[in-house]
């Protein structure tokens, strides 16, 4: 994978099941990989599946939610189990169209259809990264107040529990515990332990924000490669660059886009397993 701060610095990351303790996929549409899940049989893995109520003015290129995305959610859950498909309803923002009442109404509609297909819902409120600010300007987003956040949290958590979901927040400083909402650990060693046959000894990821509960991990993704075109995305800076990177994808290359060049410096990233097979006195 290329260093986004210095594209000619490349890290080689081992995908050996001996050192990969687990894989966490972030997706809005895993349909293209449903028939390839058997290739992951050596790994413990789960999905963070974003499914929002926004329409094509926000999530530009996503297939129809009702006809494609929700049935795909069902199929994925049937294949891997509901505990391994976490529903993300995020990021939440408000404007004249996407009001508090709109979110409450559509959240319930989605929750009703996902009942039994997932056990947890993670929410977050929109963050304004440098590229996000320009992309969301046409949406005329209004400022989310503490009152807005509490009102949304109270109503969404009530609905979540009604339909069988626990609820957590992703990297949010606000304390919503009074609504039964805890802080999430999206890269979650506890869940990986549940779906594997080993315990893990991993520290919190020190490179993330203080509010983030994720454990240490290696991100093998690449900015400017997603074609969903969501206006709130922080990982795409340029549609032109996205098109270029997609065009340069080579299935025979170890990189997600393009191939290595003579001026690239490739170094192997040290990766070790954090598995512990020691039996606890309490087990």
GIURJO-V551672 format. One record per backbone hydrogen bond with DSSP energy under -1.0 kcal/mol. NH is the residue of the N-H (numbers start at 1). CO is the residue of the C=O. E is the energy in kcal/mol with one decimal. If there is no record, write none. Layout:
{{NH;CO;E} {NH;CO;E}}
This chain:
{{3;9;-2.6} {6;3;-1.1} {9;6;-2.4} {10;265;-3.2} {11;1;-2.8} {12;267;-2.6} {19;16;-1.5} {20;16;-1.9} {23;44;-2.0} {25;46;-2.3} {27;48;-2.4} {33;30;-2.1} {34;31;-1.3} {36;33;-1.8} {39;36;-1.7} {40;37;-2.0} {41;38;-1.5} {43;40;-2.2} {46;23;-1.9} {47;84;-2.9} {48;25;-3.7} {49;86;-3.0} {50;27;-2.8} {51;88;-2.7} {58;55;-2.1} {59;55;-2.5} {61;228;-3.1} {68;64;-2.2} {69;64;-1.9} {70;65;-3.0} {72;68;-2.0} {73;69;-2.3} {74;70;-2.3} {75;71;-2.4} {76;72;-2.7} {77;73;-2.4} {78;74;-2.4} {79;75;-1.7} {80;76;-2.5} {81;77;-2.5} {84;81;-1.5} {85;82;-1.2} {86;47;-3.0} {87;120;-2.0} {88;49;-2.9} {89;122;-2.6} {92;124;-2.6} {99;97;-1.4} {103;99;-2.3} {104;100;-2.3} {105;101;-2.5} {106;102;-2.8} {107;103;-2.6} {108;104;-1.7} {109;105;-1.5} {110;106;-2.3} {111;107;-3.1} {112;108;-2.5} {113;109;-1.2} {114;110;-1.7} {117;114;-2.7} {121;166;-2.7} {122;87;-2.6} {123;168;-2.7} {126;92;-2.2} {133;129;-2.1} {135;131;-1.5} {136;132;-2.1} {139;136;-1.8} {140;137;-1.7} {142;94;-2.8} {149;145;-2.4} {150;146;-2.4} {151;147;-2.4} {152;148;-2.7} {153;149;-2.8} {154;150;-2.6} {155;151;-1.9} {156;152;-3.2} {157;153;-2.3} {158;154;-1.5} {159;155;-2.0} {160;156;-2.8} {161;157;-2.5} {162;158;-1.7} {163;159;-1.7} {164;161;-1.1} {165;160;-3.0} {166;119;-2.3} {168;121;-2.1} {169;182;-2.2} {170;123;-2.1} {179;176;-2.0} {180;177;-2.3} {181;176;-1.5} {182;167;-1.5} {184;169;-3.3} {188;186;-1.1} {192;188;-2.0} {193;189;-2.1} {194;190;-1.6} {195;191;-1.9} {199;276;-1.6} {201;274;-2.4} {205;214;-2.6} {208;205;-1.1} {212;209;-1.5} {215;187;-2.1} {216;203;-2.6} {224;235;-2.5} {231;58;-2.5} {233;230;-1.5} {242;238;-2.2} {243;239;-2.4} {244;240;-2.0} {245;241;-2.9} {246;242;-2.5} {247;243;-2.2} {248;244;-1.7} {249;246;-1.3} {253;250;-2.1} {258;248;-2.3} {264;261;-1.7} {265;8;-3.2} {267;10;-2.6} {269;12;-2.5} {276;199;-3.0} {283;280;-1.3}}
